[in-house]
Amino acid sequence: MADPVWLLLMFDLPVVTKSQRREATQYRKMLLDFGFDQVQLSVYCKYVINASGLRSIVRPIKHQIPLEGQVRVLQLTDTQWASQYRFWGPASQDPEKRPEALELFDTWDLPGSA
């Protein structure tokens, strides 16, 4: 089994026209549906417990990019993710901790749950 990784996804999408804004919103919602968390406006992350399945995550993300959109996906180890610095105003925060196994599977993701 491959080691777990963090995926860091950054994007720039055109939002000049109403249809472009709608496509950008749909793309953001798709990322949330795929289990990504919003880090900043156009920066999302996802903890992947088994890196061998990255293709199944990256493929739909690639195919859903709006026309003229730019997306970059970085793969980071736990050590690399933990070594980041976060600043909120003048205060710094500890990096996010690795999700607990139970946090990875919310009940709202299960078929038949409402």
N, C-alpha and C positions, 0 to 999 in steps of 0.2 A: 504494500500500500504506500502511496506517495505521501510525503509530509503535508501537513496543512499549510495553507498560505492565505494571505490577505490580498484581495484584488482591489486596486485603487483605480477608479475610472474617472477620467477628467474629460470634459467635452466643451466645445463651443458650437452652438447651433444658431443659425440665422433666426432672428425674431423681428424682422422689419414689418412683414405683412401679417395680417390676421391668421392666414393659413399656416404661416411659419411658426407663429406663437402656439397655435393649436398642435402642430406636429411636435414642437419642443415639449409641450406639456404632456402629450401622449408618451414621448420617449422617457421623460422623468417618471411617469406613472408605471411604465413598463419595467424600469429599473427597480422600483419599489416592489412591484409584483414578483420580480426575480429574487427578492430578498436582500437587495442593496439598501444601505442606510445612507442618508444624505449627510455629508460632512460639511460641505459648503454649497453655495448655489449650484455650481456645475461640477461638483466633486462628490463622488459616491464611493462607498467601500462595501466589501462583502468578505466575510470570513468563510473560507472553503476548507472543510475538514479533510478532504481528499483531493489533492491537486491533480490527480490523474483524470478527473472529470472536467477539467477546465474547458475543453473544446465545446462541451454541451452547454456551457454557460456563455462563452464568448461568441459562438456562432450566431445565436439569435440577436445578440447585442449588435453585432456587425451588420446583420441584414436589416435591422430596424432603424439604422441611422438615417435621419432626414437628409434630403438633397442638400449638398454643400455643407453638411455638418462634419465636424472633426472630432474624433474620439481617440483617446489614448488610454490604454489599460496597462497598468504596472502590476507585477506580481512580486509581493514582498513576503519574506519569512516573518515568523513571530518576532524574532530578534530585531529585524529591521523595523518592523512596525512599532515595537516597544521603544526604540531609540529615537522616535520623533519628538519634537518639541511642539507644544501647543500653547498659544498665548491668547487670552481673552482680555483685551485691554492690557493694562499693565501686569495682570496676574497670569501666572502659568498654571497649567493643569497637567496632571499625570496622564500618560497615554492611556487609551482604552485598553481594558483587559480583554484577554481571550474570552469569548462567550462560553458559558457553561453549556454542557451537552443538552440540557433541557431547554435552554434558551434558543437553541437552534431550530426547534420544532414547536412553533406555536400551534395551539389547537385550531385557530382560524384557518390554518393551511390545510387541515385535514378535510377530505371529501365528506360532505354531509353536515359539516359544522357550520353554524350560522353566527 
